[in-house]
Amino acid sequence: EIGLQGIQLSFNTTDNERGLADAATLRAMQQAASQTGIVISSLAIGELNRVPYKSEPITEEWVWQSVEAANELRAPVVLLAFFSKGDLRADEWGKAQVVERLKKVAPFAEKKGIILGIESYLSAEEQLAMIEAVGSKAVKVYYDFRNAADAGYDIYHEIALLGREHICEIHMKENGQRLGHGSLDWRRIAEALNKIGYSGWMQIEGSTKKGEPLVEEHRQNRHFLEGLFSFS
């Protein structure tokens, strides 16, 4: 109904921690994609905000399983979330733990052709340092302009610094408002993305006004992005 080209799936939820690791759920998603023609563009493990990857043993299993699920679904990216309880700001111990865990799973992700995308409130410089410490092409940044701006970073500097090489996928988000109705300068963002040659998926997230029809809100978001970018 919205006219999307693809969709990001949550690997697990508070209702079902196995999520797409469950064979029946995985098959259902594959069938839905086949029937609708909508590509499963990436996976996300939002539960890492509640159950931190830096400290909880079960999360290592989730990430390994997400790589297997992404491979089955032909989704090249898995978003690893680091907010709320999983926040890594001013947490050197936490960052070191994440690096060590990623070092273990990254070779497996490389073998499967899957990218693990770090989405966090860390600066671009901090995220690049973590990527360098892991030492794998399977670990990149999942960039969210709204999060970065809210954290006080210069998003245009960060886009240029990270470049196409280190950004695996992006969120297009204005919390509680449609795209173009918040404080972000999306035309300037589009110019910055075009300058680095970004050509990956854009995921619309959190860009609806409370009480408004969901489908129509996202249709407007899609039209807005189509006015900024050329999609094939």
Contacts in CASP RR format, 6 or more apart in sequence:
PFRMAT RR
TARGET T0000
AUTHOR 0000-0000-0000
METHOD contacts of the structure
MODEL  1
EIGLQGIQLSFNTTDNERGLADAATLRAMQQAASQTGIVISSLAIGELNR
VPYKSEPITEEWVWQSVEAANELRAPVVLLAFFSKGDLRADEWGKAQVVE
RLKKVAPFAEKKGIILGIESYLSAEEQLAMIEAVGSKAVKVYYDFRNAAD
AGYDIYHEIALLGREHICEIHMKENGQRLGHGSLDWRRIAEALNKIGYSG
WMQIEGSTKKGEPLVEEHRQNRHFLEGLFSFS
1 215 0 8 1.000
1 219 0 8 1.000
2 215 0 8 1.000
2 218 0 8 1.000
2 219 0 8 1.000
2 222 0 8 1.000
3 219 0 8 1.000
3 222 0 8 1.000
4 38 0 8 1.000
4 204 0 8 1.000
4 218 0 8 1.000
4 222 0 8 1.000
5 38 0 8 1.000
5 39 0 8 1.000
5 41 0 8 1.000
5 231 0 8 1.000
6 38 0 8 1.000
6 39 0 8 1.000
6 40 0 8 1.000
6 41 0 8 1.000
6 201 0 8 1.000
7 38 0 8 1.000
7 39 0 8 1.000
7 40 0 8 1.000
7 41 0 8 1.000
8 40 0 8 1.000
8 41 0 8 1.000
8 42 0 8 1.000
8 43 0 8 1.000
8 44 0 8 1.000
8 79 0 8 1.000
8 201 0 8 1.000
8 203 0 8 1.000
9 20 0 8 1.000
9 29 0 8 1.000
9 40 0 8 1.000
9 42 0 8 1.000
9 43 0 8 1.000
9 44 0 8 1.000
9 73 0 8 1.000
9 75 0 8 1.000
10 19 0 8 1.000
10 43 0 8 1.000
10 44 0 8 1.000
10 45 0 8 1.000
10 46 0 8 1.000
11 19 0 8 1.000
11 20 0 8 1.000
11 21 0 8 1.000
11 43 0 8 1.000
11 44 0 8 1.000
11 45 0 8 1.000
11 46 0 8 1.000
11 47 0 8 1.000
11 62 0 8 1.000
11 65 0 8 1.000
11 66 0 8 1.000
11 69 0 8 1.000
11 78 0 8 1.000
12 18 0 8 1.000
12 19 0 8 1.000
12 20 0 8 1.000
12 21 0 8 1.000
12 45 0 8 1.000
12 46 0 8 1.000
12 47 0 8 1.000
12 62 0 8 1.000
13 19 0 8 1.000
13 47 0 8 1.000
14 47 0 8 1.000
14 50 0 8 1.000
16 22 0 8 1.000
16 25 0 8 1.000
17 47 0 8 1.000
17 58 0 8 1.000
17 62 0 8 1.000
18 25 0 8 1.000
18 65 0 8 1.000
19 25 0 8 1.000
20 26 0 8 1.000
20 29 0 8 1.000
20 43 0 8 1.000
20 65 0 8 1.000
20 66 0 8 1.000
20 69 0 8 1.000
20 73 0 8 1.000
21 62 0 8 1.000
21 65 0 8 1.000
21 66 0 8 1.000
21 68 0 8 1.000
21 69 0 8 1.000
26 69 0 8 1.000
26 72 0 8 1.000
26 73 0 8 1.000
29 40 0 8 1.000
29 73 0 8 1.000
30 72 0 8 1.000
30 73 0 8 1.000
32 38 0 8 1.000
33 39 0 8 1.000
33 40 0 8 1.000
33 73 0 8 1.000
40 73 0 8 1.000
40 74 0 8 1.000
40 75 0 8 1.000
41 75 0 8 1.000
41 77 0 8 1.000
41 169 0 8 1.000
41 201 0 8 1.000
41 203 0 8 1.000
42 70 0 8 1.000
42 75 0 8 1.000
42 76 0 8 1.000
42 77 0 8 1.000
42 78 0 8 1.000
42 79 0 8 1.000
42 169 0 8 1.000
42 201 0 8 1.000
42 203 0 8 1.000
43 66 0 8 1.000
43 69 0 8 1.000
43 70 0 8 1.000
43 73 0 8 1.000
43 75 0 8 1.000
43 77 0 8 1.000
43 78 0 8 1.000
43 79 0 8 1.000
44 78 0 8 1.000
44 79 0 8 1.000
44 81 0 8 1.000
45 59 0 8 1.000
45 62 0 8 1.000
45 63 0 8 1.000
45 66 0 8 1.000
45 78 0 8 1.000
45 79 0 8 1.000
45 80 0 8 1.000
45 81 0 8 1.000
46 79 0 8 1.000
46 81 0 8 1.000
47 59 0 8 1.000
47 62 0 8 1.000
47 81 0 8 1.000
48 59 0 8 1.000
48 62 0 8 1.000
48 80 0 8 1.000
48 81 0 8 1.000
48 82 0 8 1.000
48 86 0 8 1.000
49 81 0 8 1.000
49 82 0 8 1.000
49 83 0 8 1.000
49 84 0 8 1.000
49 85 0 8 1.000
49 86 0 8 1.000
50 84 0 8 1.000
50 85 0 8 1.000
51 58 0 8 1.000
51 59 0 8 1.000
51 85 0 8 1.000
52 59 0 8 1.000
52 82 0 8 1.000
52 85 0 8 1.000
52 86 0 8 1.000
53 59 0 8 1.000
53 60 0 8 1.000
53 63 0 8 1.000
53 80 0 8 1.000
53 82 0 8 1.000
53 86 0 8 1.000
53 98 0 8 1.000
53 101 0 8 1.000
54 82 0 8 1.000
54 86 0 8 1.000
54 88 0 8 1.000
54 91 0 8 1.000
54 93 0 8 1.000
54 94 0 8 1.000
54 95 0 8 1.000
54 97 0 8 1.000
54 98 0 8 1.000
54 101 0 8 1.000
55 94 0 8 1.000
55 97 0 8 1.000
60 101 0 8 1.000
60 104 0 8 1.000
60 105 0 8 1.000
63 78 0 8 1.000
63 80 0 8 1.000
63 101 0 8 1.000
63 105 0 8 1.000
63 116 0 8 1.000
64 105 0 8 1.000
64 108 0 8 1.000
66 78 0 8 1.000
67 78 0 8 1.000
67 105 0 8 1.000
67 108 0 8 1.000
67 109 0 8 1.000
67 112 0 8 1.000
67 114 0 8 1.000
67 116 0 8 1.000
68 112 0 8 1.000
70 76 0 8 1.000
70 77 0 8 1.000
70 78 0 8 1.000
70 112 0 8 1.000
70 114 0 8 1.000
71 112 0 8 1.000
71 113 0 8 1.000
71 114 0 8 1.000
75 114 0 8 1.000
76 113 0 8 1.000
76 114 0 8 1.000
76 115 0 8 1.000
76 168 0 8 1.000
77 114 0 8 1.000
77 115 0 8 1.000
77 116 0 8 1.000
77 117 0 8 1.000
77 142 0 8 1.000
77 168 0 8 1.000
77 169 0 8 1.000
77 201 0 8 1.000
78 109 0 8 1.000
78 114 0 8 1.000
78 115 0 8 1.000
78 116 0 8 1.000
78 117 0 8 1.000
79 117 0 8 1.000
79 119 0 8 1.000
79 142 0 8 1.000
79 169 0 8 1.000
80 116 0 8 1.000
80 117 0 8 1.000
80 118 0 8 1.000
80 119 0 8 1.000
80 142 0 8 1.000
81 119 0 8 1.000
81 120 0 8 1.000
82 88 0 8 1.000
82 98 0 8 1.000
82 118 0 8 1.000
82 119 0 8 1.000
82 120 0 8 1.000
82 121 0 8 1.000
82 122 0 8 1.000
83 119 0 8 1.000
83 120 0 8 1.000
83 121 0 8 1.000
83 147 0 8 1.000
87 120 0 8 1.000
87 121 0 8 1.000
88 94 0 8 1.000
88 95 0 8 1.000
88 98 0 8 1.000
88 120 0 8 1.000
88 121 0 8 1.000
88 122 0 8 1.000
88 126 0 8 1.000
89 120 0 8 1.000
89 121 0 8 1.000
89 122 0 8 1.000
89 151 0 8 1.000
95 122 0 8 1.000
95 126 0 8 1.000
95 130 0 8 1.000
98 130 0 8 1.000
99 130 0 8 1.000
99 133 0 8 1.000
99 134 0 8 1.000
102 116 0 8 1.000
102 130 0 8 1.000
102 134 0 8 1.000
102 136 0 8 1.000
102 139 0 8 1.000
103 134 0 8 1.000
103 135 0 8 1.000
103 136 0 8 1.000
105 116 0 8 1.000
106 116 0 8 1.000
106 134 0 8 1.000
106 135 0 8 1.000
106 136 0 8 1.000
106 138 0 8 1.000
106 139 0 8 1.000
107 136 0 8 1.000
107 138 0 8 1.000
109 115 0 8 1.000
109 116 0 8 1.000
109 136 0 8 1.000
109 138 0 8 1.000
109 139 0 8 1.000
110 136 0 8 1.000
110 137 0 8 1.000
110 138 0 8 1.000
113 138 0 8 1.000
114 138 0 8 1.000
115 138 0 8 1.000
115 139 0 8 1.000
115 140 0 8 1.000
115 168 0 8 1.000
116 138 0 8 1.000
116 139 0 8 1.000
116 140 0 8 1.000
117 139 0 8 1.000
117 140 0 8 1.000
117 141 0 8 1.000
117 142 0 8 1.000
117 168 0 8 1.000
117 169 0 8 1.000
118 127 0 8 1.000
118 130 0 8 1.000
118 131 0 8 1.000
118 139 0 8 1.000
118 140 0 8 1.000
118 141 0 8 1.000
118 142 0 8 1.000
119 141 0 8 1.000
119 142 0 8 1.000
119 143 0 8 1.000
119 144 0 8 1.000
119 147 0 8 1.000
119 171 0 8 1.000
120 127 0 8 1.000
120 147 0 8 1.000
121 147 0 8 1.000
121 151 0 8 1.000
122 130 0 8 1.000
123 151 0 8 1.000
123 153 0 8 1.000
123 158 0 8 1.000
124 141 0 8 1.000
124 148 0 8 1.000
124 153 0 8 1.000
124 157 0 8 1.000
124 158 0 8 1.000
124 161 0 8 1.000
124 162 0 8 1.000
125 161 0 8 1.000
127 141 0 8 1.000
127 162 0 8 1.000
127 166 0 8 1.000
128 141 0 8 1.000
128 161 0 8 1.000
128 162 0 8 1.000
128 166 0 8 1.000
130 139 0 8 1.000
131 139 0 8 1.000
131 140 0 8 1.000
131 141 0 8 1.000
131 166 0 8 1.000
140 166 0 8 1.000
140 167 0 8 1.000
140 168 0 8 1.000
141 162 0 8 1.000
141 166 0 8 1.000
141 167 0 8 1.000
141 168 0 8 1.000
142 167 0 8 1.000
142 168 0 8 1.000
142 169 0 8 1.000
142 170 0 8 1.000
142 171 0 8 1.000
143 158 0 8 1.000
143 159 0 8 1.000
143 162 0 8 1.000
143 167 0 8 1.000
143 169 0 8 1.000
143 170 0 8 1.000
143 171 0 8 1.000
144 170 0 8 1.000
144 171 0 8 1.000
144 173 0 8 1.000
144 205 0 8 1.000
145 155 0 8 1.000
145 170 0 8 1.000
145 171 0 8 1.000
145 172 0 8 1.000
145 173 0 8 1.000
145 184 0 8 1.000
145 189 0 8 1.000
146 171 0 8 1.000
146 173 0 8 1.000
146 174 0 8 1.000
146 175 0 8 1.000
146 184 0 8 1.000
147 171 0 8 1.000
147 173 0 8 1.000
148 155 0 8 1.000
148 158 0 8 1.000
149 155 0 8 1.000
149 183 0 8 1.000
149 184 0 8 1.000
155 189 0 8 1.000
155 192 0 8 1.000
156 188 0 8 1.000
156 189 0 8 1.000
156 192 0 8 1.000
159 167 0 8 1.000
159 189 0 8 1.000
159 192 0 8 1.000
159 193 0 8 1.000
159 195 0 8 1.000
159 196 0 8 1.000
160 192 0 8 1.000
160 195 0 8 1.000
160 196 0 8 1.000
163 196 0 8 1.000
163 198 0 8 1.000
164 196 0 8 1.000
164 197 0 8 1.000
164 198 0 8 1.000
164 199 0 8 1.000
167 196 0 8 1.000
167 198 0 8 1.000
169 200 0 8 1.000
169 201 0 8 1.000
169 202 0 8 1.000
169 203 0 8 1.000
170 193 0 8 1.000
170 198 0 8 1.000
170 200 0 8 1.000
170 201 0 8 1.000
170 202 0 8 1.000
170 203 0 8 1.000
171 202 0 8 1.000
171 203 0 8 1.000
171 204 0 8 1.000
171 205 0 8 1.000
172 179 0 8 1.000
172 186 0 8 1.000
172 202 0 8 1.000
172 203 0 8 1.000
172 204 0 8 1.000
172 205 0 8 1.000
172 207 0 8 1.000
172 221 0 8 1.000
172 225 0 8 1.000
173 179 0 8 1.000
173 204 0 8 1.000
173 205 0 8 1.000
173 206 0 8 1.000
173 207 0 8 1.000
174 180 0 8 1.000
174 181 0 8 1.000
174 182 0 8 1.000
174 183 0 8 1.000
174 184 0 8 1.000
174 206 0 8 1.000
174 207 0 8 1.000
175 206 0 8 1.000
175 207 0 8 1.000
176 206 0 8 1.000
176 207 0 8 1.000
176 208 0 8 1.000
176 209 0 8 1.000
176 210 0 8 1.000
177 207 0 8 1.000
177 209 0 8 1.000
178 207 0 8 1.000
178 208 0 8 1.000
178 209 0 8 1.000
178 217 0 8 1.000
178 220 0 8 1.000
178 221 0 8 1.000
178 224 0 8 1.000
179 186 0 8 1.000
179 204 0 8 1.000
179 207 0 8 1.000
179 220 0 8 1.000
179 221 0 8 1.000
179 224 0 8 1.000
179 225 0 8 1.000
180 186 0 8 1.000
180 224 0 8 1.000
181 209 0 8 1.000
186 224 0 8 1.000
186 228 0 8 1.000
187 228 0 8 1.000
190 228 0 8 1.000
190 229 0 8 1.000
193 229 0 8 1.000
194 229 0 8 1.000
202 225 0 8 1.000
202 229 0 8 1.000
204 218 0 8 1.000
204 221 0 8 1.000
204 222 0 8 1.000
204 225 0 8 1.000
207 217 0 8 1.000
207 218 0 8 1.000
207 221 0 8 1.000
208 214 0 8 1.000
208 217 0 8 1.000
208 218 0 8 1.000
208 221 0 8 1.000
209 217 0 8 1.000
225 231 0 8 1.000
END
